[in-house]
């Protein structure tokens, strides 16, 4: 009577090892995910029990020092690239879009072009747009030399001025570019955006202000 041969595949040991590795990797992923969720939970709890006026967790780019909606926007007191005095008071009676930008930040450049389009469509009689360059504040005196060429090359027709550290401080220590404020016809902050947003976002904000003033 013939003895039965061992027909067990020789690669069983290899297959078992691969299965174990896959199982260990799955466990590792679950642990990492649990740690991530735990960190998010801790962050949320800390920001909600710290007693501050602003509830956390805070959204991206949140700046608790920036002027809040409903408060009077700080005055500018600047001189435009054209040599004209520039203040918010001169635009009282119509909304103002005020953006802090730099030439070395592509979202800032995109925002400048977006605001130029909105400005042209709205007309200077119904909307003011002011751009404050913080190139010098953020990267030194040489950086601001790129401001005027950009303005000319892109046919920017609204007022542009070089800002300073004091003004950046008044508006919440501006360090994120672009940082843009929509100010209502009474000089109060209506909205602020600490990143590039679509033209539709600005238009919706302006439409809301127009409806309030009817």
BAMILUM-789584 format. One record per residue (C-alpha): residue number from 1; x, z, y. Coordinates in Angstrom, 2 decimals. Each point is the difference from the previous one (the first is absolute). Example, Ala and Ser with C-alpha at 12.3 -4.5 7.8 and 13.67 -1.06 7.14 Angstrom:
<recs>
+-----+---------+---------+---------+
|   k |       u |       w |       v |
+-----+---------+---------+---------+
|   1 |   12.30 |    7.80 |   -4.50 |
|   2 |    1.37 |   -0.66 |    3.44 |
+-----+---------+---------+---------+
</recs>
This chain:
<recs>
+-----+---------+---------+---------+
|   k |       u |       w |       v |
+-----+---------+---------+---------+
|   1 |    0.00 |    0.00 |    0.00 |
|   2 |    1.48 |   -1.11 |    3.29 |
|   3 |    0.75 |    2.65 |    2.55 |
|   4 |   -1.81 |   -0.51 |    3.32 |
|   5 |    2.42 |   -0.86 |    2.79 |
|   6 |   -0.05 |    1.71 |    3.34 |
|   7 |   -1.66 |   -2.60 |    2.26 |
|   8 |   -0.03 |    2.16 |    3.17 |
|   9 |    1.22 |   -2.13 |    2.92 |
|  10 |    3.56 |    0.74 |    1.01 |
|  11 |   -0.92 |    0.02 |    3.70 |
|  12 |   -2.42 |    2.95 |   -0.33 |
|  13 |    2.59 |    2.31 |    1.48 |
|  14 |    0.51 |   -2.37 |    2.99 |
|  15 |   -3.76 |   -0.37 |    0.50 |
|  16 |   -0.48 |    3.74 |   -0.06 |
|  17 |    2.73 |    0.44 |    2.58 |
|  18 |   -1.65 |   -2.53 |    2.34 |
|  19 |   -3.34 |    1.77 |   -0.39 |
|  20 |    1.60 |    3.33 |    0.84 |
|  21 |    1.67 |   -1.47 |    3.08 |
|  22 |   -3.28 |   -1.51 |    1.18 |
|  23 |   -1.78 |    3.31 |   -0.53 |
|  24 |    2.70 |    1.89 |    1.91 |
|  25 |   -0.17 |   -2.50 |    2.85 |
|  26 |   -3.78 |    0.40 |    0.19 |
|  27 |    0.34 |    3.79 |    0.14 |
|  28 |    2.67 |   -0.33 |    2.71 |
|  29 |   -2.28 |   -2.22 |    2.09 |
|  30 |   -2.86 |    2.48 |   -0.34 |
|  31 |    2.26 |    2.85 |    1.13 |
|  32 |    1.23 |   -1.97 |    3.02 |
|  33 |   -3.56 |   -0.89 |    0.95 |
|  34 |   -1.08 |    3.62 |   -0.30 |
|  35 |    2.90 |    1.11 |    2.21 |
|  36 |   -0.96 |   -2.61 |    2.60 |
|  37 |   -3.63 |    1.14 |    0.05 |
|  38 |    1.14 |    3.59 |    0.25 |
|  39 |    2.19 |   -0.81 |    3.02 |
|  40 |   -2.88 |   -1.79 |    1.72 |
|  41 |   -2.29 |    2.96 |   -0.69 |
|  42 |    2.52 |    2.47 |    1.42 |
|  43 |    0.47 |   -2.16 |    3.12 |
|  44 |   -3.76 |   -0.16 |    0.50 |
|  45 |   -0.44 |    3.77 |   -0.41 |
|  46 |    2.85 |    0.85 |    2.38 |
|  47 |   -1.35 |   -2.29 |    2.71 |
|  48 |   -3.48 |    1.44 |   -0.31 |
|  49 |    0.89 |    3.69 |    0.17 |
|  50 |    2.58 |   -0.08 |    2.79 |
|  51 |   -2.58 |    0.88 |    2.68 |
|  52 |    0.74 |   -3.03 |    2.20 |
|  53 |   -2.77 |   -1.71 |    1.97 |
|  54 |    0.64 |   -3.30 |   -1.76 |
|  55 |   -1.20 |    0.02 |   -3.62 |
|  56 |    2.47 |   -1.26 |   -2.62 |
|  57 |    1.05 |   -1.69 |   -2.08 |
|  58 |    0.95 |   -2.29 |    2.87 |
|  59 |   -0.29 |   -3.79 |   -0.14 |
|  60 |    3.06 |   -2.28 |    0.11 |
|  61 |    1.82 |   -0.06 |    3.36 |
|  62 |   -2.09 |    2.95 |    1.27 |
|  63 |    1.50 |    1.42 |    3.20 |
|  64 |   -1.49 |    3.38 |    1.03 |
|  65 |    1.83 |   -0.14 |    3.36 |
|  66 |   -1.55 |   -3.26 |    1.21 |
|  67 |   -2.86 |    0.11 |    2.54 |
|  68 |   -3.26 |    0.41 |   -1.88 |
|  69 |   -3.19 |   -2.00 |    0.39 |
|  70 |   -1.97 |    1.15 |    3.02 |
|  71 |    3.01 |    1.34 |    1.91 |
|  72 |    1.37 |   -1.60 |    3.15 |
|  73 |    2.85 |   -2.40 |   -0.70 |
|  74 |    3.28 |    1.02 |    1.68 |
|  75 |    0.91 |   -2.08 |    3.05 |
|  76 |    2.71 |   -2.65 |   -0.31 |
|  77 |    1.72 |   -0.32 |    3.39 |
|  78 |    2.18 |   -2.91 |   -1.10 |
|  79 |    1.29 |   -3.24 |    1.49 |
|  80 |   -0.84 |   -3.21 |   -1.85 |
|  81 |    2.52 |   -2.71 |   -0.84 |
|  82 |   -1.41 |   -1.89 |    2.99 |
|  83 |    0.91 |    2.89 |    2.29 |
|  84 |   -3.56 |    1.23 |    0.57 |
|  85 |   -1.07 |    3.64 |   -0.13 |
|  86 |   -1.90 |    0.74 |   -3.17 |
|  87 |   -2.49 |    2.83 |   -0.53 |
|  88 |   -3.18 |    0.61 |   -1.95 |
|  89 |   -1.84 |    0.92 |    3.18 |
|  90 |    0.12 |   -3.61 |    1.22 |
|  91 |   -2.03 |   -1.08 |   -3.03 |
|  92 |   -2.74 |    2.59 |    0.34 |
|  93 |   -3.40 |   -1.54 |   -0.64 |
|  94 |    1.07 |   -2.06 |   -3.01 |
|  95 |    1.47 |    0.82 |   -3.40 |
|  96 |    3.75 |   -0.07 |   -0.51 |
|  97 |    1.99 |   -0.73 |   -3.14 |
|  98 |    3.34 |    1.77 |    0.34 |
|  99 |    2.63 |   -0.74 |   -2.62 |
| 100 |    3.45 |    1.50 |   -0.49 |
| 101 |    2.23 |   -2.54 |   -1.73 |
| 102 |    3.56 |   -1.15 |   -0.67 |
| 103 |    1.58 |   -3.41 |   -0.48 |
| 104 |    1.77 |    1.03 |   -3.21 |
| 105 |   -3.25 |    0.87 |   -1.81 |
| 106 |   -1.95 |   -2.97 |   -1.42 |
| 107 |   -3.41 |    1.78 |   -0.03 |
| 108 |    0.54 |    0.62 |    3.72 |
| 109 |    0.65 |   -3.69 |    0.63 |
| 110 |   -3.08 |   -0.97 |   -1.98 |
| 111 |   -2.07 |    2.50 |    1.99 |
| 112 |    1.26 |   -1.44 |    3.29 |
| 113 |   -1.15 |   -3.46 |   -1.06 |
| 114 |   -3.35 |    1.36 |   -1.19 |
| 115 |   -0.57 |    1.80 |    3.30 |
| 116 |    0.87 |   -3.13 |    1.96 |
| 117 |   -2.72 |   -1.89 |   -1.90 |
| 118 |   -2.55 |    2.76 |    0.63 |
| 119 |    1.01 |    0.16 |    3.66 |
| 120 |   -0.49 |   -3.74 |    0.45 |
| 121 |   -3.37 |    0.05 |   -1.77 |
| 122 |   -1.30 |    3.01 |    1.93 |
| 123 |    1.36 |   -0.86 |    3.44 |
| 124 |    1.81 |    2.34 |    2.37 |
| 125 |   -3.25 |    0.77 |    1.84 |
| 126 |   -1.39 |    1.87 |   -3.01 |
| 127 |    3.12 |    1.25 |   -1.81 |
| 128 |    3.47 |    1.25 |    0.88 |
| 129 |    2.91 |   -0.09 |   -2.43 |
| 130 |    3.25 |    1.81 |    0.68 |
| 131 |    3.10 |   -0.06 |   -2.20 |
| 132 |    2.71 |    2.63 |    0.34 |
| 133 |    3.30 |   -0.85 |   -1.65 |
| 134 |    1.92 |    2.92 |   -1.48 |
| 135 |    3.00 |   -2.09 |   -1.01 |
| 136 |    2.35 |    1.90 |    2.28 |
| 137 |   -1.31 |    3.38 |   -1.15 |
| 138 |    0.23 |   -0.87 |   -3.67 |
| 139 |    3.20 |   -2.08 |   -0.15 |
| 140 |    1.83 |    0.24 |    3.28 |
| 141 |    0.44 |   -2.05 |    3.14 |
| 142 |    1.07 |   -3.23 |   -1.71 |
| 143 |   -3.20 |   -0.21 |   -2.04 |
| 144 |   -2.22 |   -0.33 |    3.04 |
| 145 |    1.69 |   -3.28 |    0.90 |
| 146 |   -2.10 |   -1.70 |   -2.70 |
| 147 |   -3.31 |    0.97 |    1.65 |
| 148 |   -0.21 |   -2.55 |    2.81 |
| 149 |    1.00 |   -3.01 |   -2.17 |
| 150 |   -2.70 |    0.91 |   -2.54 |
| 151 |   -2.63 |    0.32 |    2.73 |
| 152 |    0.92 |   -3.40 |    1.44 |
| 153 |    0.34 |   -1.81 |   -3.33 |
| 154 |   -3.43 |    1.21 |   -1.14 |
| 155 |   -1.80 |   -0.51 |    3.30 |
| 156 |   -1.03 |    3.64 |    0.31 |
| 157 |   -2.08 |    0.16 |    3.17 |
| 158 |   -1.07 |    3.66 |    0.09 |
| 159 |    2.24 |    2.63 |    1.65 |
| 160 |    3.09 |    1.09 |   -1.93 |
| 161 |    2.31 |    2.84 |    1.06 |
| 162 |    2.97 |    1.94 |   -1.31 |
| 163 |   -1.01 |    3.50 |   -1.01 |
| 164 |    1.99 |    3.20 |   -0.05 |
| 165 |    0.37 |    3.11 |   -2.14 |
| 166 |   -2.19 |    2.07 |    2.33 |
| 167 |   -2.94 |   -2.38 |   -0.36 |
| 168 |    0.49 |   -0.22 |   -3.77 |
| 169 |   -0.15 |    3.81 |   -0.06 |
| 170 |   -3.27 |    0.03 |    1.97 |
| 171 |   -1.59 |   -2.29 |   -2.55 |
| 172 |    0.97 |    2.15 |   -2.97 |
| 173 |    3.71 |   -0.66 |   -0.49 |
| 174 |   -0.57 |   -3.64 |   -0.92 |
| 175 |    2.32 |   -0.94 |   -2.86 |
| 176 |   -2.27 |   -2.30 |   -2.04 |
| 177 |   -0.25 |   -3.59 |    1.16 |
| 178 |   -2.28 |   -1.34 |    1.07 |
| 179 |   -2.04 |    2.94 |    1.26 |
| 180 |   -3.05 |   -1.26 |    1.84 |
| 181 |   -2.68 |    1.80 |    2.01 |
| 182 |   -3.37 |   -1.36 |    1.05 |
| 183 |   -1.00 |    1.71 |    3.24 |
| 184 |   -3.55 |   -0.17 |    1.35 |
| 185 |   -1.06 |   -0.97 |    3.52 |
| 186 |    0.17 |    3.67 |    1.09 |
| 187 |    3.62 |    0.36 |   -1.07 |
| 188 |   -0.70 |    1.98 |   -3.16 |
| 189 |    1.49 |   -0.73 |   -3.42 |
| 190 |   -2.55 |   -1.73 |   -2.24 |
| 191 |    2.21 |   -0.85 |   -3.00 |
| 192 |    3.60 |   -0.06 |   -1.05 |
| 193 |    1.74 |   -2.05 |   -2.69 |
| 194 |    3.44 |    1.01 |   -1.21 |
| 195 |    0.62 |   -3.24 |   -1.84 |
| 196 |   -0.81 |   -3.70 |    0.17 |
| 197 |   -3.72 |   -0.68 |   -0.34 |
| 198 |   -2.07 |   -3.17 |   -0.14 |
| 199 |   -1.54 |   -1.58 |    3.11 |
| 200 |   -3.44 |    0.89 |   -1.37 |
| 201 |    0.80 |    3.72 |    0.27 |
| 202 |    0.70 |   -0.34 |    3.71 |
| 203 |   -3.08 |   -2.15 |    0.55 |
| 204 |   -2.25 |    2.52 |   -1.75 |
| 205 |    1.39 |    2.81 |    2.14 |
| 206 |   -0.50 |   -1.99 |    3.19 |
| 207 |   -3.53 |   -0.97 |   -1.05 |
| 208 |   -0.81 |    3.66 |   -0.61 |
| 209 |    1.23 |    0.91 |    3.49 |
| 210 |   -1.99 |   -2.84 |    1.54 |
| 211 |   -3.16 |    1.24 |   -1.74 |
| 212 |    0.58 |    3.55 |    1.28 |
| 213 |    0.39 |   -1.22 |    3.59 |
| 214 |   -3.22 |   -2.06 |    0.01 |
+-----+---------+---------+---------+
</recs>
